[in-house]
Amino acid sequence: MYKKLFLTITVLTTGLTANAQTLATDYKGTSNVNPISSCVFCADPTAIDYKGRLYVYGTNDHQQFIKNGKKGSNGYGNIKSLVVFSTDDMVNWTFHGTIDVGKVCGGWCGQSWAPSAVWRTTDKGVDEFFIYFANGGGSVGVIKSTTSPVGPFKSPNSQAMIRHGMAGVDPCNWVFDPGAVIDENGVGWIAFGGGDPQSTGSKLWPGNSRIAKLKSSMTAVDGKAVNMPAPYLFEASELNIMDGKFVYTYNTSWSDRNDWSKFTKRNGQPAPSTCSMCYMVSDNPLDPESWEYRGEYVANPGSFGFGSGNNHTHLQKFEGNYYLFYHSSMLEQSMKTGASGFRSIGVNKATVNESTQKIGKVTMSKTGISAIKKLNPYELQQAETMSTSGGISYEDFTNITKVTSINTLGNDASKNLQVKMAAGAWTFLRGVDFGETGASKFTLNAKGTGTLEIRLASKTAKAAATVDFSSTTISEHTVELDPTLFTGVKSVYFVFSKATNVQFDSWQFFEPQPNSIQVPYALPEKPANTPMFDLNGRRMDKQSYGRGIYIRNGKKVIVN
């Protein structure tokens, strides 16, 4: 049995003064939870709850931002990938990279916007993950993974799944913005559509909303699509199931509401505000007459001071509570680059009565929500996990070109990203629980030459510990700590006061051991210098290897 001992670096604890270097700008604010990313523009959120972790997918606005040279307006035409984030506490988010949908699907795919994700376990015990996306405004595609929520993904079809000319689709101006759900019987459904009113339609009844049943494969439509009577529909379809009933949400148009009185089944609801999110409920989705309009549940972001662009939401239940994911211009407003139309994803708590399918009004805010659990510093944590940051970037974070050296699962979203750190760059983690005993050691996994200062409570505080490091590969750099400084629940800042070609990979704290010797892991196989990952693409804590299947250098490793 192989055991590896830490190389311990000189003990450095409190009493060190914070360096006078200029810290990178904080565009999000350490007191704010929204947006979920402080440096990646993304929009049109969707999410799945998988094994106690929430995975959020969105349109990769940042791909267009980079293509534009970080200026100008968002034209969406160069967006061919989706972003992936995940969390288990709702305040610290892990960036998993992007899914290059254009590469996965091949020549027929021009864009990938507005994803909708679902997952299921088959009769054979296989977990399947499906992401439906808008191929521009003209069709809807689907990609599938049987490995993990972050891929690798493949295209099950040689063309878009929903297209003009298919039964029940036309006339529909924009065949896009899919919203998928799996009902209580295991049957898949998908809603889609949008655009200005048809020639036979009106402002009140544009005639562009559609819903269809999916075949058992989840990758093809089963029968004819049906038009839903969605007043003022414009875009942003999504579906939920509550107590056996279908809940359809959508974004309304910018048109006037002068003909609202013509809607006789409005259930006493006032006319929705422009470009707001509304919902309808049905227990028989293919019967247009069964849909009941329920009203508006969140206004346009402009109503809250976060830009007056479009709206797109996803209602998600996670750990017993409902949350509303949306996009706005929060980050763009803070960055003030002069660019416009680049959105960012936020989340606020929602009040939902499942038995009556009532969605309470939601208010968008920067402060967002509270953590639902504490972060465990004694588990190996990825550098890409953070609440906010300043001055960071991700290695090849657009992920358009495969980088074999760091692509561990053969798919962009599953690669073990590193965070590039410059002098003055920093990351912040909220609600880190060190417990009563406290931490006695800290390990930084990084390469390059620099100085990491661990600061508590504030990014400008004196360093509670310092790691001086220099290596040409991702290596472990360890310091001993004063446990009295690292007890209880803390705000933790990783500040790189010095950094030359630094790539920050991961980190971990350790509690005192009775024999004062740290033994991070023991492998029941020949040791290797390269890291191992689980099938979700997360780098493994070296204390937690057990029996199972892992990934090393892009290949499966079976540990018995």
N, C-alpha and C positions, 0 to 999 in steps of 0.2 A: 504494500500500500504506500502510495507516494504522498509525502507531506511537504508543504512549502511554507517556509517561515518568512515573515516580513523582514525586509531591510529597514531598520529604524533610523530615521533622520533625527537630527538634534531637536531636543524638546524646546519649543517656543510657545509661550503662553501669554497671558495678559500682561499689560505693562508696556507692550509695544505700541507706539503711537501710529495712528493712521498716516500713511504717506500723503504727501501734499499733491500727488498727481491728480489731474482732472478726471473725474469719473464720467463715463459716457452718459448721455442724456436718457432720462427716464420718460418715455413717451406715454406710458400707461399709468404710472403712479402706483407706488407700493401699497397704498391703502385701497386700491381698486382691484376687483376681480375681473372686470370686463375692460377690453375684449379678452378672449382666452389666450391670444397670442399678442405679444408686444412688438413683433417684428415681421410677421407673415400676414399679408393681405389674403383674406379668404371669405367666402360667402355661401349662401344657399345651403344652410346646414341640414344634415340628417344624422341619425345616430342609431346604434344598436347596443344593447346591454348584453355582454357576453362574459360569463364566469366572474361576475362581480366587478367588471371593469366596463366603463362606458367609452365606446369608440365613436368619434364624431368625424364625419367626412364633409368636405365642402368644395366648392368651385375654387380653383387655384388662381385667384386674381393676381397673385404675386408673379405668376409666369408672364402675364401681360405687362405688369409693372416693370419687370426686368427687360422685357422685349422693347418697351417704350423708352428705355434709358432712364427710368425713374422720373418721368415727366409726362406731360400731356394727359389725355383722357383715356379711360378704359374702353376700348372698342370690343373686347371679348374674343376677337377673331383668332388670337394666338393661344387661347387657353385650351390645352389638350391633355390636362392632367388634373387630378384631384388631390387635395391635402388630407392627411389623416392625423388626428390627435386622439389621445385617450387620457382618462383620469379615473381614479377611484375615490377621490375626496372632493371633487368639483371645484377646487381652487388651484391645485398644482396640475399642470397639463404636460404630457409627454408628446413631443412632435415625432412622428414616425416617418416623416418624409412625404413623398407624393407617389401616387399611382399614375404611371404614364399610360393613360387610356389610349392615346393615339398609337403608341407602339404595340400595346396589347391587342388592339382591334385591327390594325393594319390600314390599308388604303381607303376603306369606306368611311372611316371616322375622321371628320374634320375638326370637331370641337368636343369638349366634354364639360357640360354645365349642369348645375342643379341636381346633384345625385340624390337617390333615395335608396337606403340600404335595409335589407332584411336578412335573417338567418334562420336555419332550421336544422334539426337532427333527423336524418332519414331512418327508415325502418332497419337499416343495416348498421345504424349507430355512427354514421358519418355526418359531421357538421359541415353544412354548406352555407356559403356566404354569397349573396347576390347584391350587386350595385347596379341600379338602373340610372341612366344619365341622358341628358339632352344632347344630341348630336347637332349642335346649333339649334335653329328653330324649325328644322324640317323633319326630324325623326327621333326615335328613342332607342337607345342601345342597352345592352346588359353585359356585364362581366361577372365571372364566377370564380370562387376559390373553394377548395376543399381542404385547405391547410389551416388558415387562421384569418381573423378579421383584417389583417394587413397584407394578406396574400401569401404566395404569389397568385395573381389573377390571370385568367385566360378568357378568351372570347368564345362562348359556346356556339355562336352563330357567325356566318360569313357575311352578314349584312345586318342592318338595323332591325330590331325586333318589332317596332311599330313604325309604319310608313304610310304616306299618302296612298290612297287606292285600296287600302285594306277595308274590310267590312266594317261599316259604321264610323270610320275615321273622318271621312270628308262629309260636308265641308268643315274644315278646321284650319284656321289661319296658321297657327303655330303648333306643330306637333312636337311638344317639348315639355319640360318641367314635370317629370314623372313623380308620382307618389305611390309607393307600394306598401302592402300590408299582407300578413298571413292571418286568416281568421281562425276561430276556435276549432274549426274542423280540419285545419291544415291546408286550406285552399288559399291560393294567392290571388290578389287583386291589384290592379294598377289604374290610377287616374292620371290624366294628362291633358294638355291643351292650353290655349291662350291666344291673345291677340285682339286686335280691334274687331268691332262687330262685323258679322257676315253681311252680305248685301241684303239678305232677307231678315237680318237681325236688327237689334236696336241697342242703345246705350244700356238699357235695363237688362236686356236679354241678348248678349253678344252671340250666343250659340256655339261657343268654342270649348266647352267643358266635356270631357269624356271619361268613362270608366269601363273597364273590361275585366273579365275573369282570365286568369292565367292557367295554362295547362299544368299538369303535375310536375313537369320539368322545371317550371318557373321561368323558362326562357322563351316562351311563345304564348301568344294570345289564344284563348279558347273561345271561339265564337265571335260574335259581333260586339263592337264597342257601342255604348249607349250614351246619349247626350243627357247631362244632368242640368236641371234648371237652376243654375247658379247666378244670382243677380249681380250685375256689374263685374263679372269675372274678367280678369286680365291675365293672371299667371300664377305660378307657385303652388301647384297642387300637392297635397300630402294626405295620407289616410291613417287613421287609428281605429282600433277596435275597443269599445268600452261596453262591458256587460252585454256582449252579443250584438251590439249595434255598430254601424259604420259611422265614423266621424270624418267628414271631408272638410279640409281647410284650404283656403285659397286667398290670393291677393286681389283686391278690387282695382278697378281702373281709375284714371284721373278725370273721367268725364263728370259733368254736372249730374245732380240727383233730381232733376226737375220732374222726372216721370216715376218717382218712387210711389206715388199714390196709386199707380196702375198695378202695383204688386199686391194682390188681394190676400196672399198667404204669408204675410210678413210677421204674423204672430205678435203684433203690437210693437215690433222692433222699429227704432228710428232708422232713417237712411244711414248707411255706413259712411264714415268720413273717407275722403279720397285716398287711394293707394293704402288702404288698411287691410287687415287680415280678418276674414269672416269665416263662419263655419255652418255646415248643414249636417243633419243626422238622418239615417235610414236603417231599416232592418231588412230591406230588399233592394240592394243597390242597383240592379238592372231594371228596376221599375222607376221611371222618372217621376211618377206621381207620388212615390213614397218618400221623397226627400223633403225634409222639414228645415226651413231656414231658421237659424238660431241667433244670428247677429254678429257683431264685431267683438273681438277679444283683445286686439292690440292695434293701436293707431300707427300711422306712418312714423318712421324714426324722426322725421322733422318735428313732430309734436313734442318730442323730448329733447330737442336741440342737437340731434345727431345726424344732420344732413337730411335732405328731402328726396333721396333716391327711392328706388323701389323697395319692396319688402318681401321676405321669404322666411317662413318659420318652420320649425319642427317641434312638435309636442312629444316629450319623452318621459316615461315613468322609469325612475331609477331608485333603488333602495327605498321603495315605499312612498316616494314623493314625485310629483310632476314638475318638470322644468320646461320652459319655453326657450328654445334656441332661435336666434334671429341674426340678421346682419345689419350693420349701420356704418356710418363714417367716423366712428369714434377715433380710431387710430389715425386715419388720414387727417382729421382735424388737428390732432396733436402734433403730427410730424411736420405739417405745413411745408410740404415739398413743392407745392404748386401743381401737383398732379391731382386729377379729379376722377371720381367714380370707382375708386379702389376701396373695397369694403372689408369689414372685419366682423368676426362672429362673436356674439355675446350670449349670455344666458341669465335668465331670472327665474325665480320660482313661480309656478303657476298653481292656482287653486282650481281643482277639477273634482266634480262629483261624478263618479263613474256610473252610478245607478241612474242618474238623470241626464248624463252626458252634458252637463253644464260646465263651460269653461269661463272662469272669472276673468275680469279685465286685468291685463298684465301691463306693468310699467317698466320701460327700459331704463336702466341706470348703469353708471360706471361702477358703483359700489358692488352691484351684483348680489351674490349669495354668500352664505356662510359655509365653511367646510363641514362635511358630514362625518369626517374621521380625521385622525392625526396622521402625519407622515412618519413612517418608521425609518429612522436613520441607520438602523442596524441591518437593514437589507441593502444589497447593492442597488444603487439608484443611478439611472442614466443622467448624463449631463443635460440631455434634452428635456428633462423634467424641470419645470419651473413655474412660478406664478407670474413673474415678470422679469425683465432683464434690460440691460443697456449695452450697446456696442457689440452685440454678438452677431454671428452669421453661421449658417450651416454649410458644411462641406458639400458642394455640388447639390445644394438644396432644391434646385429646379429639377434635378434628376432626369434630365432628358437623355443624357449619355450614360450608358451602363459603366459603372466604375467597379471593375472586378475585385480590386483589392479590398473594398469595404462592402461589397454587395454579398451578404451572407446567405440569402435565401433565393437568389436569382430574380428578385423583384425589387423595384425601386423603393416601395413603401416599407419593405422589410429590412432594409440595410441597417447596419449599425452605424448611424450617423455620429459624427463628432461635431462639437461646437467650436468654431474658430473664435479665439479670444485675442483681443489686442490689449495693449496697456490701457488700463482704466475701464475695461469691460467687466461686467458683473452679471450674476444671476441671483435670483431671490426665491427662496422657498418659504412657504407659509405653514405655520402650525407643525413644526418639527418636534416630536415628542422624545426627549432623551431619557425620560423616566427618573426614578429617584436615585439610582446608582450613579448615573452619568457616564459619559464616554471617556475612555482612557487613550484611545488611538483613533487616528483618521488616516484613510488611504485615498490618495488622488490617483486616478488613472488618466495619464495624459502624455503627450510628447511635445517636444520643443523646449525652450529655455524660458523660465519665468519665475515669478513669485506669486503664490496664491495666499491671500489673507482671508481667514474665516472671521467674519464680523457678525456680531449678534445685535439684534434690536434695530440697528440702523446701518446703512451702507457706508456711512461716514464715521462709524464708531471705531474705537481702537481695536486692533486685531486681537482676538482671543487665541488665535494660533496662526502660524505662518508655515508655509511649505515652500522652500526653495528647491527647484527641480531643473534637471536638464537631461534629456534623452532623445534619441533619434527615432525611437519607436514608441508606441503606446506602452507605457511601463507603470509599475506601481511605485508611488512615492509616499512614504508613511511618516507621520509625526506622532509623538506621544503628547497627550493632552493633560490638562489639569481637570479632573472629573467634576470638581466643584463649579467650574464655569459652564459645563455642559450638562445641566440637569433641568428637568421640567420641560415645558413647552416653549420653544424659542422660534423667533424669526431668524433665518440663517441666510447670510449673504456670502457668496463666493466672489471675492474681488481680486482680479488679477492686476496687481500694482505694477508688475513687469511682465512682458510677454513678447517673445520673438518666435514666430512660426508655431504658436501654441494651438494644439487641438485637444480640447477637453472631452474626455470620453465618458467617465463615470466616477462615482465616489462612494465611500462607505465609512461609517463610524463603527467602533467596536467597544463593547463594555469590558470592564476589567475581568480578567480570568484568574481563577484561584492560584494557578501556577505561574502567573505573569507572563506566560508564553502564548502568543496569538497563533493559532493554527487555522488559517482561513478555510482550507478545504483539503479533502483527501480524495483523489481520483482512483477508482478501481481499474485503471488502465494506464498505459504509457503516458507520461505527462507531455504536454505540448505548450508552446509559448503563445499560441493563438487562442482567443476567447471562444467560449461555447455559448449558444443561444437556445432558448426554448422555441417551440414551433410558433409562438406569437412574435418572434423576432426580437425578444428582449434578452439582453446579455444576462447570463446566469450569475447569481450570487455564488461565490465559490464555496460557501458553507452549505449550499443546498443541493448539490448534486445527489441524485438518487437514481433509482432504476427508471429507465425511459428512453425516449428518442430525443436527441439534441442535434444541433447544426454546428459544424465547425468547418471553416473554409468552404462554405457552400455545399458541404456533403453531410449526409446523415451519420450520426454516431450513436450506436446503441449501447447503453450502459446497463449491464445486468446486475 
